[in-house]
Amino acid sequence: MEKNNSNKLPSAEAVRLEKLIDYSANSVVSREIVKTKTGTLTLFAFDAGQGLSEHSAPFDAIVQILDGEAEIIIGGKSIITNSGETILMPANVPHAVSAHQKFKMLLIMIRS
């Protein structure tokens, strides 16, 4: 997974989150734009055929699809989600992400 070096969300400025990260061939690109003690906001851009293998996290996470379509599997249930849709991934439940086509998402991790 590639990381983008410019990691801050611009302050006091309206931005289109999907414009803050670019696709890269055969890759998953991530860019953490906010990091605090209580959580993070991380942008991801998945090329077609890429994904994140099944894992779990000790905190709730929210995924907002910004561009394209994603398959998200939560607790064995496959969910196809499109741009503009949001999914809650509950703490301690295994989940995975798969890109049948290119897509971008915002991951909101809540640590409290």
N, C-alpha and C positions, 0 to 999 in steps of 0.2 A: 504494500500500500504506500502510495506517495503522499507526502505531506507538503502543504503549501507554506512557505516561510512567512508570509504576511498574515498574521493571525488575529488581528484586532478588528472588531466591528467599528466602523466609523462612528464617532460620537456626534450627536445632535445633527444627524443627516439622514434623510430618507434613502433607503437602499432597496434594491431588488436582490434578495438573497441568492437566487439562482445565477445572478451575474457575478457573484463573488468567488465562484469556483468554476474551473474548466474541466471538460472531459479529457482523458488521456487514453490513447489506444491500449487495449488489453490491460487496463488498470482500474483500481479503485483509488480515488484521490480523496484525501480528507483535509479539512481546514478547521481548526478549533478557533471560534471567533469570540467566545466568552468563556472565562474560567473563573469560578469563585469557589469558596468553601462548600457552598450548598448545591452547586451544579455547574454544568457546562452546556454550551451550544456548539455543535460541530456540524459543519457542512460536509456532505459526501457527494461525489460524482462517480457513478458506476458505468463502465463501458459494458456493452452487451456481452453476456456470457460470464460476467464477473459476479462475485457475491461475498458474503461473510458466512462462514460455517456456523453451525449450531453452537450456541453458547448461552450463558445466562449471566445476569448482573444482580447484585444485591439491592438495586434501587429501581424504582419505576423509570421508564424511559418513554418519551413521546416522539414519534416519527411523523414529520410533515413532508409529504411528497411535493417537491417544487417543480419538477419537470419530468415528463415521461410516465412510465408505468413500472411498478415493482411487484414482486411476489415476496411477501413476508410470511414466514411460518412461525406461529406462536403456539407452543404446547402441542405441536403436531397438526395444527389447523392451518391450511394454506389460505392466504388472503391476497387477492389481486387488488392493488390500490393504485390510483391515478393522481395526477397533478391536482393539487388543491385538497386532497384528502389527508386525514390524520388518524393515526393508530396509537393506542396506549399499549405498551409492552410491559406487563406487570413484573415486579421484582421476583427473582428466583424462578421464573418460568423460562425454559429453554426457547430460544428464537434464532432464526436464520434469515438472511436476506439474499435474494437472487434477482439478477438483472437479465430478463429475457430480451430486453431492449435497453438502450441507454436510459438512465434516470438520475435525477439529483434529489437529495433529501436533506432535511435539517433534523438532527438528532438532539433532543433536549433531555439531558440526564439530570434527574432530581435526586439529590443526596440527603434528603432529610425526611 
